[in-house]
Amino acid sequence: MRLMSREIVFPEGDSQEIPHPLAVNQLVDLNGYPLELPLRRRQIVYRVRKITTSSHRNGEVVSYYLEQVPL
């Protein structure tokens, strides 16, 4: 049995596991949850800029690399 885990990787290099898939150019909040438009003025927003998959013995890790979006 192979396990799949997903993580978001912040611009500073920190990572956090998330339970759901994301798409390239999707806007997300600090916890990796998709945001709805219109965005609030004082909100930290990230955009998914790259997605990578790495295989390990027991499964795969999908990494979503984020970049901060200036508001």
PDB file with one MODEL, atoms N, CA, C and O in Angstrom:
MODEL        1
ATOM      1  N   MET A   1       0.832  -1.177   0.000  1.00  0.00           N
ATOM      2  CA  MET A   1       0.000   0.000   0.000  1.00  0.00           C
ATOM      3  C   MET A   1       0.879   1.244   0.000  1.00  0.00           C
ATOM      4  O   MET A   1       1.782   1.385   0.825  1.00  0.00           O
ATOM      5  N   ARG A   2       0.599   2.141  -0.938  1.00  0.00           N
ATOM      6  CA  ARG A   2       1.372   3.377  -1.040  1.00  0.00           C
ATOM      7  C   ARG A   2       0.574   4.536  -0.468  1.00  0.00           C
ATOM      8  O   ARG A   2      -0.625   4.663  -0.717  1.00  0.00           O
ATOM      9  N   LEU A   3       1.235   5.358   0.280  1.00  0.00           N
ATOM     10  CA  LEU A   3       0.597   6.520   0.884  1.00  0.00           C
ATOM     11  C   LEU A   3       0.933   7.764   0.085  1.00  0.00           C
ATOM     12  O   LEU A   3       2.033   7.888  -0.454  1.00  0.00           O
ATOM     13  N   MET A   4      -0.021   8.688   0.011  1.00  0.00           N
ATOM     14  CA  MET A   4       0.241   9.962  -0.647  1.00  0.00           C
ATOM     15  C   MET A   4       0.025  11.068   0.373  1.00  0.00           C
ATOM     16  O   MET A   4      -1.010  11.123   1.037  1.00  0.00           O
ATOM     17  N   SER A   5       0.999  11.937   0.487  1.00  0.00           N
ATOM     18  CA  SER A   5       0.835  13.095   1.356  1.00  0.00           C
ATOM     19  C   SER A   5       1.069  14.349   0.527  1.00  0.00           C
ATOM     20  O   SER A   5       1.772  14.328  -0.483  1.00  0.00           O
ATOM     21  N   ARG A   6       0.469  15.430   0.976  1.00  0.00           N
ATOM     22  CA  ARG A   6       0.584  16.715   0.287  1.00  0.00           C
ATOM     23  C   ARG A   6       1.112  17.742   1.276  1.00  0.00           C
ATOM     24  O   ARG A   6       0.765  17.730   2.457  1.00  0.00           O
ATOM     25  N   GLU A   7       1.963  18.636   0.767  1.00  0.00           N
ATOM     26  CA  GLU A   7       2.500  19.677   1.622  1.00  0.00           C
ATOM     27  C   GLU A   7       2.625  20.974   0.844  1.00  0.00           C
ATOM     28  O   GLU A   7       2.847  20.974  -0.367  1.00  0.00           O
ATOM     29  N   ILE A   8       2.478  22.086   1.568  1.00  0.00           N
ATOM     30  CA  ILE A   8       2.768  23.382   0.972  1.00  0.00           C
ATOM     31  C   ILE A   8       4.142  23.807   1.459  1.00  0.00           C
ATOM     32  O   ILE A   8       4.505  23.570   2.611  1.00  0.00           O
ATOM     33  N   VAL A   9       4.899  24.434   0.576  1.00  0.00           N
ATOM     34  CA  VAL A   9       6.243  24.906   0.907  1.00  0.00           C
ATOM     35  C   VAL A   9       6.238  26.421   0.749  1.00  0.00           C
ATOM     36  O   VAL A   9       6.038  26.942  -0.348  1.00  0.00           O
ATOM     37  N   PHE A  10       6.460  27.117   1.852  1.00  0.00           N
ATOM     38  CA  PHE A  10       6.450  28.578   1.859  1.00  0.00           C
ATOM     39  C   PHE A  10       7.744  29.130   1.262  1.00  0.00           C
ATOM     40  O   PHE A  10       8.733  28.403   1.163  1.00  0.00           O
ATOM     41  N   PRO A  11       7.753  30.404   0.863  1.00  0.00           N
ATOM     42  CA  PRO A  11       8.966  31.002   0.281  1.00  0.00           C
ATOM     43  C   PRO A  11      10.184  30.929   1.200  1.00  0.00           C
ATOM     44  O   PRO A  11      11.315  30.885   0.718  1.00  0.00           O
ATOM     45  N   GLU A  12       9.968  30.914   2.515  1.00  0.00           N
ATOM     46  CA  GLU A  12      11.084  30.854   3.468  1.00  0.00           C
ATOM     47  C   GLU A  12      11.653  29.454   3.596  1.00  0.00           C
ATOM     48  O   GLU A  12      12.709  29.272   4.201  1.00  0.00           O
ATOM     49  N   GLY A  13      10.959  28.443   3.027  1.00  0.00           N
ATOM     50  CA  GLY A  13      11.434  27.068   3.086  1.00  0.00           C
ATOM     51  C   GLY A  13      10.680  26.186   4.070  1.00  0.00           C
ATOM     52  O   GLY A  13      10.845  24.967   4.054  1.00  0.00           O
ATOM     53  N   ASP A  14       9.857  26.781   4.923  1.00  0.00           N
ATOM     54  CA  ASP A  14       9.046  25.990   5.853  1.00  0.00           C
ATOM     55  C   ASP A  14       7.992  25.219   5.078  1.00  0.00           C
ATOM     56  O   ASP A  14       7.573  25.644   4.001  1.00  0.00           O
ATOM     57  N   SER A  15       7.562  24.087   5.621  1.00  0.00           N
ATOM     58  CA  SER A  15       6.523  23.305   4.951  1.00  0.00           C
ATOM     59  C   SER A  15       5.456  22.895   5.956  1.00  0.00           C
ATOM     60  O   SER A  15       5.692  22.837   7.162  1.00  0.00           O
ATOM     61  N   GLN A  16       4.270  22.613   5.416  1.00  0.00           N
ATOM     62  CA  GLN A  16       3.123  22.224   6.244  1.00  0.00           C
ATOM     63  C   GLN A  16       2.286  21.230   5.452  1.00  0.00           C
ATOM     64  O   GLN A  16       2.004  21.451   4.274  1.00  0.00           O
ATOM     65  N   GLU A  17       1.889  20.141   6.093  1.00  0.00           N
ATOM     66  CA  GLU A  17       1.067  19.131   5.424  1.00  0.00           C
ATOM     67  C   GLU A  17      -0.363  19.637   5.287  1.00  0.00           C
ATOM     68  O   GLU A  17      -0.897  20.275   6.195  1.00  0.00           O
ATOM     69  N   ILE A  18      -0.982  19.342   4.132  1.00  0.00           N
ATOM     70  CA  ILE A  18      -2.371  19.727   3.892  1.00  0.00           C
ATOM     71  C   ILE A  18      -3.155  18.503   3.427  1.00  0.00           C
ATOM     72  O   ILE A  18      -2.562  17.568   2.888  1.00  0.00           O
ATOM     73  N   PRO A  19      -4.474  18.487   3.622  1.00  0.00           N
ATOM     74  CA  PRO A  19      -5.270  17.296   3.291  1.00  0.00           C
ATOM     75  C   PRO A  19      -5.883  17.298   1.896  1.00  0.00           C
ATOM     76  O   PRO A  19      -6.580  16.346   1.545  1.00  0.00           O
ATOM     77  N   HIS A  20      -5.652  18.329   1.085  1.00  0.00           N
ATOM     78  CA  HIS A  20      -6.358  18.465  -0.189  1.00  0.00           C
ATOM     79  C   HIS A  20      -5.393  18.871  -1.307  1.00  0.00           C
ATOM     80  O   HIS A  20      -4.348  19.462  -1.036  1.00  0.00           O
ATOM     81  N   PRO A  21      -5.736  18.559  -2.555  1.00  0.00           N
ATOM     82  CA  PRO A  21      -4.888  18.962  -3.676  1.00  0.00           C
ATOM     83  C   PRO A  21      -5.102  20.434  -4.036  1.00  0.00           C
ATOM     84  O   PRO A  21      -6.150  21.012  -3.749  1.00  0.00           O
ATOM     85  N   LEU A  22      -4.092  21.025  -4.667  1.00  0.00           N
ATOM     86  CA  LEU A  22      -4.166  22.405  -5.146  1.00  0.00           C
ATOM     87  C   LEU A  22      -3.784  22.425  -6.622  1.00  0.00           C
ATOM     88  O   LEU A  22      -3.303  21.429  -7.160  1.00  0.00           O
ATOM     89  N   ALA A  23      -4.003  23.566  -7.271  1.00  0.00           N
ATOM     90  CA  ALA A  23      -3.667  23.729  -8.684  1.00  0.00           C
ATOM     91  C   ALA A  23      -2.678  24.885  -8.834  1.00  0.00           C
ATOM     92  O   ALA A  23      -2.610  25.767  -7.978  1.00  0.00           O
ATOM     93  N   VAL A  24      -1.917  24.874  -9.920  1.00  0.00           N
ATOM     94  CA  VAL A  24      -0.990  25.963 -10.217  1.00  0.00           C
ATOM     95  C   VAL A  24      -1.792  27.244 -10.387  1.00  0.00           C
ATOM     96  O   VAL A  24      -2.875  27.227 -10.973  1.00  0.00           O
ATOM     97  N   ASN A  25      -1.266  28.358  -9.877  1.00  0.00           N
ATOM     98  CA  ASN A  25      -1.870  29.695  -9.903  1.00  0.00           C
ATOM     99  C   ASN A  25      -3.069  29.847  -8.980  1.00  0.00           C
ATOM    100  O   ASN A  25      -3.730  30.886  -9.006  1.00  0.00           O
ATOM    101  N   GLN A  26      -3.365  28.853  -8.175  1.00  0.00           N
ATOM    102  CA  GLN A  26      -4.468  28.963  -7.224  1.00  0.00           C
ATOM    103  C   GLN A  26      -4.041  29.842  -6.051  1.00  0.00           C
ATOM    104  O   GLN A  26      -2.905  29.746  -5.588  1.00  0.00           O
ATOM    105  N   LEU A  27      -4.934  30.690  -5.574  1.00  0.00           N
ATOM    106  CA  LEU A  27      -4.661  31.551  -4.430  1.00  0.00           C
ATOM    107  C   LEU A  27      -5.107  30.844  -3.161  1.00  0.00           C
ATOM    108  O   LEU A  27      -6.217  30.319  -3.079  1.00  0.00           O
ATOM    109  N   VAL A  28      -4.207  30.841  -2.160  1.00  0.00           N
ATOM    110  CA  VAL A  28      -4.493  30.148  -0.904  1.00  0.00           C
ATOM    111  C   VAL A  28      -4.133  31.038   0.278  1.00  0.00           C
ATOM    112  O   VAL A  28      -3.408  32.022   0.134  1.00  0.00           O
ATOM    113  N   ASP A  29      -4.655  30.671   1.461  1.00  0.00           N
ATOM    114  CA  ASP A  29      -4.331  31.402   2.681  1.00  0.00           C
ATOM    115  C   ASP A  29      -3.126  30.765   3.371  1.00  0.00           C
ATOM    116  O   ASP A  29      -2.471  29.887   2.809  1.00  0.00           O
ATOM    117  N   LEU A  30      -2.844  31.212   4.585  1.00  0.00           N
ATOM    118  CA  LEU A  30      -1.682  30.708   5.337  1.00  0.00           C
ATOM    119  C   LEU A  30      -1.725  29.215   5.612  1.00  0.00           C
ATOM    120  O   LEU A  30      -0.681  28.589   5.790  1.00  0.00           O
ATOM    121  N   ASN A  31      -2.924  28.635   5.649  1.00  0.00           N
ATOM    122  CA  ASN A  31      -3.068  27.211   5.938  1.00  0.00           C
ATOM    123  C   ASN A  31      -3.228  26.354   4.691  1.00  0.00           C
ATOM    124  O   ASN A  31      -3.445  25.146   4.792  1.00  0.00           O
ATOM    125  N   GLY A  32      -3.124  26.968   3.515  1.00  0.00           N
ATOM    126  CA  GLY A  32      -3.216  26.219   2.269  1.00  0.00           C
ATOM    127  C   GLY A  32      -4.619  26.016   1.748  1.00  0.00           C
ATOM    128  O   GLY A  32      -4.822  25.235   0.819  1.00  0.00           O
ATOM    129  N   TYR A  33      -5.606  26.709   2.331  1.00  0.00           N
ATOM    130  CA  TYR A  33      -6.984  26.571   1.853  1.00  0.00           C
ATOM    131  C   TYR A  33      -7.266  27.586   0.752  1.00  0.00           C
ATOM    132  O   TYR A  33      -6.870  28.746   0.869  1.00  0.00           O
ATOM    133  N   PRO A  34      -7.939  27.171  -0.306  1.00  0.00           N
ATOM    134  CA  PRO A  34      -8.238  28.079  -1.424  1.00  0.00           C
ATOM    135  C   PRO A  34      -9.054  29.287  -0.974  1.00  0.00           C
ATOM    136  O   PRO A  34      -9.916  29.186  -0.100  1.00  0.00           O
ATOM    137  N   LEU A  35      -8.764  30.428  -1.590  1.00  0.00           N
ATOM    138  CA  LEU A  35      -9.465  31.668  -1.277  1.00  0.00           C
ATOM    139  C   LEU A  35     -10.502  31.984  -2.341  1.00  0.00           C
ATOM    140  O   LEU A  35     -10.349  31.618  -3.506  1.00  0.00           O
ATOM    141  N   GLU A  36     -11.538  32.655  -1.933  1.00  0.00           N
ATOM    142  CA  GLU A  36     -12.561  33.101  -2.869  1.00  0.00           C
ATOM    143  C   GLU A  36     -12.365  34.590  -3.138  1.00  0.00           C
ATOM    144  O   GLU A  36     -11.943  35.341  -2.260  1.00  0.00           O
ATOM    145  N   LEU A  37     -12.676  35.000  -4.354  1.00  0.00           N
ATOM    146  CA  LEU A  37     -12.596  36.410  -4.718  1.00  0.00           C
ATOM    147  C   LEU A  37     -13.903  37.082  -4.355  1.00  0.00           C
ATOM    148  O   LEU A  37     -14.929  36.404  -4.391  1.00  0.00           O
ATOM    149  N   PRO A  38     -13.952  38.340  -4.012  1.00  0.00           N
ATOM    150  CA  PRO A  38     -12.818  39.270  -3.901  1.00  0.00           C
ATOM    151  C   PRO A  38     -12.037  39.047  -2.600  1.00  0.00           C
ATOM    152  O   PRO A  38     -12.583  38.597  -1.592  1.00  0.00           O
ATOM    153  N   LEU A  39     -10.753  39.374  -2.657  1.00  0.00           N
ATOM    154  CA  LEU A  39      -9.886  39.203  -1.492  1.00  0.00           C
ATOM    155  C   LEU A  39     -10.038  40.388  -0.555  1.00  0.00           C
ATOM    156  O   LEU A  39     -10.311  41.509  -0.985  1.00  0.00           O
ATOM    157  N   ARG A  40      -9.856  40.123   0.734  1.00  0.00           N
ATOM    158  CA  ARG A  40      -9.885  41.216   1.708  1.00  0.00           C
ATOM    159  C   ARG A  40      -8.570  41.965   1.649  1.00  0.00           C
ATOM    160  O   ARG A  40      -7.539  41.403   1.280  1.00  0.00           O
ATOM    161  N   ARG A  41      -8.611  43.217   2.008  1.00  0.00           N
ATOM    162  CA  ARG A  41      -7.445  44.087   1.896  1.00  0.00           C
ATOM    163  C   ARG A  41      -6.291  43.658   2.812  1.00  0.00           C
ATOM    164  O   ARG A  41      -5.140  43.658   2.376  1.00  0.00           O
ATOM    165  N   ARG A  42      -6.566  43.302   4.037  1.00  0.00           N
ATOM    166  CA  ARG A  42      -5.513  42.946   4.999  1.00  0.00           C
ATOM    167  C   ARG A  42      -5.456  41.434   5.186  1.00  0.00           C
ATOM    168  O   ARG A  42      -5.771  40.910   6.254  1.00  0.00           O
ATOM    169  N   GLN A  43      -5.055  40.762   4.143  1.00  0.00           N
ATOM    170  CA  GLN A  43      -5.014  39.308   4.174  1.00  0.00           C
ATOM    171  C   GLN A  43      -3.702  38.848   3.551  1.00  0.00           C
ATOM    172  O   GLN A  43      -3.264  39.397   2.539  1.00  0.00           O
ATOM    173  N   ILE A  44      -3.074  37.837   4.156  1.00  0.00           N
ATOM    174  CA  ILE A  44      -1.852  37.274   3.580  1.00  0.00           C
ATOM    175  C   ILE A  44      -2.264  36.221   2.569  1.00  0.00           C
ATOM    176  O   ILE A  44      -2.961  35.261   2.898  1.00  0.00           O
ATOM    177  N   VAL A  45      -1.823  36.415   1.337  1.00  0.00           N
ATOM    178  CA  VAL A  45      -2.242  35.549   0.227  1.00  0.00           C
ATOM    179  C   VAL A  45      -1.009  34.956  -0.442  1.00  0.00           C
ATOM    180  O   VAL A  45      -0.011  35.644  -0.660  1.00  0.00           O
ATOM    181  N   TYR A  46      -1.096  33.675  -0.763  1.00  0.00           N
ATOM    182  CA  TYR A  46      -0.037  32.984  -1.492  1.00  0.00           C
ATOM    183  C   TYR A  46      -0.613  32.425  -2.790  1.00  0.00           C
ATOM    184  O   TYR A  46      -1.803  32.124  -2.886  1.00  0.00           O
ATOM    185  N   ARG A  47       0.260  32.294  -3.780  1.00  0.00           N
ATOM    186  CA  ARG A  47      -0.109  31.690  -5.064  1.00  0.00           C
ATOM    187  C   ARG A  47       0.741  30.452  -5.263  1.00  0.00           C
ATOM    188  O   ARG A  47       1.941  30.469  -4.989  1.00  0.00           O
ATOM    189  N   VAL A  48       0.125  29.368  -5.741  1.00  0.00           N
ATOM    190  CA  VAL A  48       0.863  28.138  -6.027  1.00  0.00           C
ATOM    191  C   VAL A  48       1.649  28.373  -7.317  1.00  0.00           C
ATOM    192  O   VAL A  48       1.056  28.591  -8.373  1.00  0.00           O
ATOM    193  N   ARG A  49       2.976  28.331  -7.234  1.00  0.00           N
ATOM    194  CA  ARG A  49       3.802  28.616  -8.411  1.00  0.00           C
ATOM    195  C   ARG A  49       4.392  27.364  -9.047  1.00  0.00           C
ATOM    196  O   ARG A  49       4.760  27.382 -10.222  1.00  0.00           O
ATOM    197  N   LYS A  50       4.485  26.271  -8.279  1.00  0.00           N
ATOM    198  CA  LYS A  50       5.099  25.058  -8.804  1.00  0.00           C
ATOM    199  C   LYS A  50       4.604  23.859  -8.014  1.00  0.00           C
ATOM    200  O   LYS A  50       4.358  23.952  -6.811  1.00  0.00           O
ATOM    201  N   ILE A  51       4.462  22.736  -8.698  1.00  0.00           N
ATOM    202  CA  ILE A  51       4.054  21.490  -8.047  1.00  0.00           C
ATOM    203  C   ILE A  51       5.072  20.415  -8.407  1.00  0.00           C
ATOM    204  O   ILE A  51       5.390  20.219  -9.580  1.00  0.00           O
ATOM    205  N   THR A  52       5.581  19.718  -7.390  1.00  0.00           N
ATOM    206  CA  THR A  52       6.503  18.609  -7.637  1.00  0.00           C
ATOM    207  C   THR A  52       6.002  17.364  -6.901  1.00  0.00           C
ATOM    208  O   THR A  52       5.295  17.454  -5.897  1.00  0.00           O
ATOM    209  N   THR A  53       6.385  16.216  -7.426  1.00  0.00           N
ATOM    210  CA  THR A  53       6.055  14.941  -6.791  1.00  0.00           C
ATOM    211  C   THR A  53       7.338  14.152  -6.606  1.00  0.00           C
ATOM    212  O   THR A  53       8.112  13.963  -7.544  1.00  0.00           O
ATOM    213  N   SER A  54       7.548  13.696  -5.383  1.00  0.00           N
ATOM    214  CA  SER A  54       8.723  12.858  -5.124  1.00  0.00           C
ATOM    215  C   SER A  54       8.245  11.508  -4.598  1.00  0.00           C
ATOM    216  O   SER A  54       7.359  11.432  -3.748  1.00  0.00           O
ATOM    217  N   SER A  55       8.847  10.455  -5.120  1.00  0.00           N
ATOM    218  CA  SER A  55       8.475   9.094  -4.731  1.00  0.00           C
ATOM    219  C   SER A  55       9.450   8.559  -3.691  1.00  0.00           C
ATOM    220  O   SER A  55      10.661   8.756  -3.783  1.00  0.00           O
ATOM    221  N   HIS A  56       8.897   7.893  -2.724  1.00  0.00           N
ATOM    222  CA  HIS A  56       9.678   7.248  -1.683  1.00  0.00           C
ATOM    223  C   HIS A  56       9.260   5.788  -1.613  1.00  0.00           C
ATOM    224  O   HIS A  56       8.350   5.361  -2.323  1.00  0.00           O
ATOM    225  N   ARG A  57       9.907   5.047  -0.779  1.00  0.00           N
ATOM    226  CA  ARG A  57       9.630   3.616  -0.667  1.00  0.00           C
ATOM    227  C   ARG A  57       8.160   3.339  -0.317  1.00  0.00           C
ATOM    228  O   ARG A  57       7.552   2.433  -0.886  1.00  0.00           O
ATOM    229  N   ASN A  58       7.593   4.104   0.603  1.00  0.00           N
ATOM    230  CA  ASN A  58       6.234   3.845   1.074  1.00  0.00           C
ATOM    231  C   ASN A  58       5.174   4.747   0.453  1.00  0.00           C
ATOM    232  O   ASN A  58       4.000   4.637   0.806  1.00  0.00           O
ATOM    233  N   GLY A  59       5.551   5.627  -0.454  1.00  0.00           N
ATOM    234  CA  GLY A  59       4.537   6.489  -1.038  1.00  0.00           C
ATOM    235  C   GLY A  59       5.105   7.681  -1.780  1.00  0.00           C
ATOM    236  O   GLY A  59       6.273   7.699  -2.167  1.00  0.00           O
ATOM    237  N   GLU A  60       4.262   8.666  -1.967  1.00  0.00           N
ATOM    238  CA  GLU A  60       4.626   9.869  -2.703  1.00  0.00           C
ATOM    239  C   GLU A  60       4.325  11.098  -1.864  1.00  0.00           C
ATOM    240  O   GLU A  60       3.418  11.101  -1.032  1.00  0.00           O
ATOM    241  N   VAL A  61       5.107  12.140  -2.105  1.00  0.00           N
ATOM    242  CA  VAL A  61       4.864  13.435  -1.480  1.00  0.00           C
ATOM    243  C   VAL A  61       4.683  14.448  -2.590  1.00  0.00           C
ATOM    244  O   VAL A  61       5.578  14.639  -3.414  1.00  0.00           O
ATOM    245  N   VAL A  62       3.524  15.103  -2.619  1.00  0.00           N
ATOM    246  CA  VAL A  62       3.260  16.162  -3.580  1.00  0.00           C
ATOM    247  C   VAL A  62       3.525  17.480  -2.863  1.00  0.00           C
ATOM    248  O   VAL A  62       2.910  17.771  -1.837  1.00  0.00           O
ATOM    249  N   SER A  63       4.443  18.272  -3.407  1.00  0.00           N
ATOM    250  CA  SER A  63       4.810  19.555  -2.794  1.00  0.00           C
ATOM    251  C   SER A  63       4.285  20.691  -3.656  1.00  0.00           C
ATOM    252  O   SER A  63       4.490  20.723  -4.870  1.00  0.00           O
ATOM    253  N   TYR A  64       3.606  21.619  -3.002  1.00  0.00           N
ATOM    254  CA  TYR A  64       3.074  22.821  -3.671  1.00  0.00           C
ATOM    255  C   TYR A  64       3.901  24.011  -3.185  1.00  0.00           C
ATOM    256  O   TYR A  64       3.828  24.398  -2.019  1.00  0.00           O
ATOM    257  N   TYR A  65       4.681  24.578  -4.088  1.00  0.00           N
ATOM    258  CA  TYR A  65       5.537  25.703  -3.740  1.00  0.00           C
ATOM    259  C   TYR A  65       4.758  27.004  -3.902  1.00  0.00           C
ATOM    260  O   TYR A  65       4.122  27.248  -4.927  1.00  0.00           O
ATOM    261  N   LEU A  66       4.828  27.835  -2.855  1.00  0.00           N
ATOM    262  CA  LEU A  66       4.046  29.063  -2.807  1.00  0.00           C
ATOM    263  C   LEU A  66       4.925  30.284  -2.970  1.00  0.00           C
ATOM    264  O   LEU A  66       6.117  30.263  -2.664  1.00  0.00           O
ATOM    265  N   GLU A  67       4.301  31.366  -3.466  1.00  0.00           N
ATOM    266  CA  GLU A  67       4.930  32.682  -3.446  1.00  0.00           C
ATOM    267  C   GLU A  67       3.896  33.666  -2.922  1.00  0.00           C
ATOM    268  O   GLU A  67       2.704  33.549  -3.207  1.00  0.00           O
ATOM    269  N   GLN A  68       4.372  34.640  -2.148  1.00  0.00           N
ATOM    270  CA  GLN A  68       3.445  35.588  -1.553  1.00  0.00           C
ATOM    271  C   GLN A  68       2.976  36.585  -2.600  1.00  0.00           C
ATOM    272  O   GLN A  68       3.762  37.053  -3.424  1.00  0.00           O
ATOM    273  N   VAL A  69       1.694  36.904  -2.561  1.00  0.00           N
ATOM    274  CA  VAL A  69       1.090  37.844  -3.506  1.00  0.00           C
ATOM    275  C   VAL A  69       0.919  39.173  -2.783  1.00  0.00           C
ATOM    276  O   VAL A  69       0.247  39.227  -1.753  1.00  0.00           O
ATOM    277  N   PRO A  70       1.521  40.264  -3.307  1.00  0.00           N
ATOM    278  CA  PRO A  70       1.334  41.577  -2.670  1.00  0.00           C
ATOM    279  C   PRO A  70      -0.076  42.112  -2.961  1.00  0.00           C
ATOM    280  O   PRO A  70      -0.550  42.048  -4.096  1.00  0.00           O
ATOM    281  N   LEU A  71      -0.727  42.628  -1.941  1.00  0.00           N
ATOM    282  CA  LEU A  71      -2.063  43.212  -2.116  1.00  0.00           C
ATOM    283  C   LEU A  71      -2.017  44.712  -2.029  1.00  0.00           C
ATOM    284  O   LEU A  71      -3.051  45.369  -2.153  1.00  0.00           O
TER     285      LEU A  71
ENDMDL
END
